[in-house]
């Protein structure tokens, strides 16, 4: 299983040379199974470049959305494969008690915000609620579960039968906890991340930054490290970089996570980088 980062930031990316090392695009990660199955985690601005790199003979693409905040869907309308006649495209998103996936996505992919409607795409598009039970997606097995973040939000666990990874890019598991981390069974996202080879997880803030942003749905360095330790993850890729953080600041942030997570291989997710599992 190969994991490639196409967008690693949250919100609107910072401009200028400060984003060259870690990248300036918003959330998008590609997972390719041993059989060639292509799963795409989130559709931030990074998905545009990914679309131009997908071979013309790709028959099916699955896009797994964690939630519908703009930095996670704003690249959808610019993902060229969705305009390919005959391509089988499956789009998965968190369920809601009030509006289905199509209705929520159509608020963005329709005039006046976007000139093309979902129904006008040339690909054969199917929309699904994120699977709450292990579900085959080509040669991959995908499971989703709700996690703590404003609005309906899920994280994903993906396995190919040999290796596994969890993707939880927007997550505040310490919210409301008097002592974090607490028992594993009561910790948001633990079931997704337990024992994975790779955990891609929110590490947006230093501790003092997060203290002023409690309830915003993101984690600090020490909380990301504590969550990875609780989950028993082998590797941790710090993700959802704050657009206000330049490369030097992110280097310090990743080092702080690493110092709080002994025994875990810690890195900062960098646009264009791949991890083989």
C-alpha positions in Angstrom: 0.0 0.0 0.0 1.4 3.4 -1.0 0.3 6.6 0.7 1.1 9.9 -1.2 0.4 13.4 0.2 -1.0 15.9 -2.3 -2.3 18.5 0.1 -1.3 18.8 3.8 -2.7 22.1 5.1 -5.9 23.2 6.6 -7.9 26.3 5.7 -6.4 28.7 3.1 -2.8 28.1 2.6 -0.1 30.7 3.3 1.4 32.4 0.3 5.0 32.7 -0.7 8.1 30.7 -0.1 7.2 29.7 3.4 5.1 26.9 2.1 7.6 25.3 -0.3 8.9 22.6 1.9 5.6 21.3 3.4 3.4 22.4 0.5 0.6 24.9 0.2 -2.4 22.8 -0.9 -5.3 21.8 1.4 -6.1 18.2 2.5 -5.8 15.4 0.0 -4.1 12.0 0.4 -3.9 9.2 -2.2 -3.8 5.5 -1.2 -3.0 2.9 -3.8 -3.4 -0.7 -3.0 -1.3 -3.6 -4.1 -3.8 -4.4 -6.9 -3.9 -0.7 -8.1 -7.0 0.3 -6.3 -7.0 4.1 -6.0 -8.7 5.7 -2.9 -8.4 9.4 -2.3 -8.8 10.8 1.1 -10.4 14.3 1.0 -10.7 16.7 -2.0 -8.9 19.8 -1.0 -6.9 21.9 -3.5 -4.3 19.1 -3.7 -6.7 16.9 -5.6 -6.4 19.0 -8.8 -2.7 18.1 -9.4 -3.5 14.5 -8.5 -6.2 14.4 -11.1 -3.7 15.3 -13.9 -1.4 12.5 -12.8 -4.0 9.7 -12.8 -3.5 7.5 -15.9 -6.1 7.7 -18.6 -6.9 4.0 -18.3 -8.0 4.2 -14.6 -11.5 2.7 -14.5 -12.6 3.5 -10.9 -11.8 6.2 -8.3 -13.1 6.3 -4.7 -13.0 9.7 -2.9 -13.5 9.4 0.8 -14.5 12.7 2.4 -14.0 13.2 6.1 -16.4 16.2 6.3 -17.7 19.1 4.2 -15.7 22.1 5.3 -14.4 24.0 2.3 -10.7 23.1 2.7 -11.7 19.4 2.3 -14.0 19.7 -0.8 -12.9 22.8 -2.6 -10.8 20.9 -5.2 -13.7 18.6 -6.3 -14.8 20.7 -9.2 -11.2 20.9 -10.5 -10.6 17.1 -10.4 -10.3 16.3 -14.1 -11.1 12.6 -13.9 -14.7 13.5 -12.8 -15.2 14.9 -16.3 -14.0 11.6 -18.0 -16.9 9.8 -19.7 -17.1 6.2 -18.5 -15.0 6.6 -15.4 -16.7 5.0 -12.4 -16.4 7.5 -9.5 -17.6 6.7 -6.0 -17.8 9.6 -3.5 -18.2 8.8 0.2 -19.1 11.2 2.9 -20.2 11.3 6.6 -23.9 10.6 7.1 -26.2 13.3 8.5 -29.5 13.0 10.2 -30.9 15.9 8.1 -29.3 16.0 4.7 -27.8 13.4 2.4 -24.4 13.5 0.8 -25.7 14.7 -2.5 -27.7 17.6 -1.1 -24.8 18.8 1.0 -22.3 18.6 -1.8 -24.7 20.3 -4.2 -24.6 23.4 -2.2 -21.0 23.9 -3.4 -21.1 22.2 -6.8 -23.9 24.3 -8.3 -24.4 27.9 -9.4 -23.7 30.5 -8.2 -20.6 29.0 -6.4 -19.7 26.6 -9.2 -20.9 26.5 -12.9 -21.2 22.7 -13.1 -23.7 20.6 -11.2 -23.0 17.1 -9.9 -25.6 15.7 -12.3 -23.7 17.2 -15.2 -20.4 15.4 -14.6 -19.4 13.1 -17.4 -18.2 10.3 -15.1 -20.6 7.7 -13.7 -20.9 9.2 -10.2 -22.3 7.3 -7.2 -22.6 8.8 -3.7 -22.5 6.8 -0.5 -22.5 7.3 3.3 -19.1 6.5 4.7 -19.1 2.8 5.8 -19.3 2.2 9.5 -18.4 -1.5 9.0 -15.3 -2.9 7.1 -16.2 -2.5 3.4 -14.3 -3.7 0.4 -13.2 -0.9 -2.0 -11.4 -2.8 -4.7 -8.4 -4.5 -3.0 -8.7 -2.3 0.0 -10.9 -2.6 3.1 -12.3 0.7 4.4 -13.9 1.6 7.7 -15.2 5.0 8.9 -16.2 6.3 12.3 -17.3 9.6 13.7 -14.7 11.7 15.4 -14.7 15.0 17.4 -14.8 18.0 15.0 -17.5 20.6 14.4 -20.2 19.2 12.1 -20.6 15.6 11.0 -17.0 14.3 10.6 -15.4 10.9 10.2 -12.0 9.4 10.1 -11.0 6.4 8.0 -9.1 3.2 8.5 -7.7 1.5 5.4 -6.2 -1.9 5.1 -4.9 -4.1 2.3 -4.7 -7.3 4.4 -1.0 -6.8 5.0 -0.7 -3.2 6.2 -3.0 -0.6 7.7 -3.3 3.2 8.0 -5.7 5.6 9.7 -6.5 9.1 8.4 -7.9 11.5 11.0 -7.0 15.0 9.7 -9.4 17.1 11.8 -9.6 15.9 15.3 -9.9 17.2 18.9 -10.0 14.0 21.0 -8.9 16.0 24.1 -12.1 18.1 24.0 -13.9 17.9 27.3 -11.5 15.4 28.8 -10.3 16.1 32.4 -7.3 13.8 31.8 -6.1 13.1 28.3 -5.6 10.5 27.1 -8.2 8.6 29.1 -9.4 5.0 28.6 -8.9 3.8 25.0 -12.5 2.7 24.6 -13.7 6.2 25.5 -11.3 8.1 23.3 -12.5 9.5 20.0 -11.0 7.8 17.0 -9.1 5.1 18.9 -10.9 2.2 17.1 -9.8 3.6 13.8 -6.1 4.1 14.8 -5.4 1.1 17.1 -2.3 -0.7 16.0 -2.0 0.9 12.5 1.3 1.0 10.6 0.7 4.7 9.8 -1.4 7.3 11.5 -2.0 10.5 9.6 -3.3 12.8 12.3 -4.1 16.4 13.1 -1.2 18.2 14.8 -2.2 21.8 13.9 -1.2 23.7 17.1 1.5 24.1 19.7 0.0 23.7 23.2 -0.3 27.5 23.8 -2.0 28.0 20.5 -4.6 25.3 21.1 -5.4 26.7 24.6 -6.9 29.7 22.9 -8.8 27.6 20.3 -10.5 24.9 22.4 -13.5 23.6 20.6 -12.2 24.4 17.1 -11.7 20.7 16.4 -7.9 20.4 16.2 -5.1 18.9 18.3 -1.9 20.2 19.8 1.5 18.6 19.4 1.4 16.9 22.8 -2.2 15.7 22.2 -1.3 14.2 18.8 1.6 12.4 20.4 -0.5 11.1 23.2 -3.2 9.9 20.8 -0.6 8.1 18.7 0.9 6.4 21.8 -2.5 5.4 23.1 -3.3 3.9 19.7 0.0 2.0 19.5 0.7 3.4 16.0 4.0 2.5 14.4 4.4 5.8 12.5 2.8 9.2 12.8 2.5 11.7 10.0 1.6 15.2 11.4 -1.1 16.7 9.2 -3.4 19.6 8.7 -0.7 22.2 9.1 -1.7 25.7 10.2 -1.5 28.1 7.2 0.1 30.6 9.5 3.1 28.3 10.2 6.1 28.6 7.9 8.5 25.7 7.2 10.8 26.5 10.1 7.9 26.6 12.5 6.6 23.3 11.2 10.0 21.8 11.7 9.9 22.8 15.4 6.3 21.5 15.7 7.2 18.1 14.3 10.3 17.9 16.6 8.0 18.7 19.6 5.6 15.9 18.6 8.6 13.5 18.1 10.0 14.3 21.6 6.6 13.5 23.1 6.2 10.2 21.2 9.2 8.1 21.9 9.3 4.8 20.0 7.1 6.1 17.2 8.5 7.2 13.9 7.3 10.8 13.6 7.4 13.0 10.4 5.6 16.0 9.1 3.4 15.3 6.1 5.0 17.0 3.0 3.3 17.6 -0.3 4.6 15.2 -2.9 6.1 12.7 -0.4 5.1 9.0 -0.4 5.2 6.3 2.3 5.3 2.7 1.4 3.6 0.3 3.8 
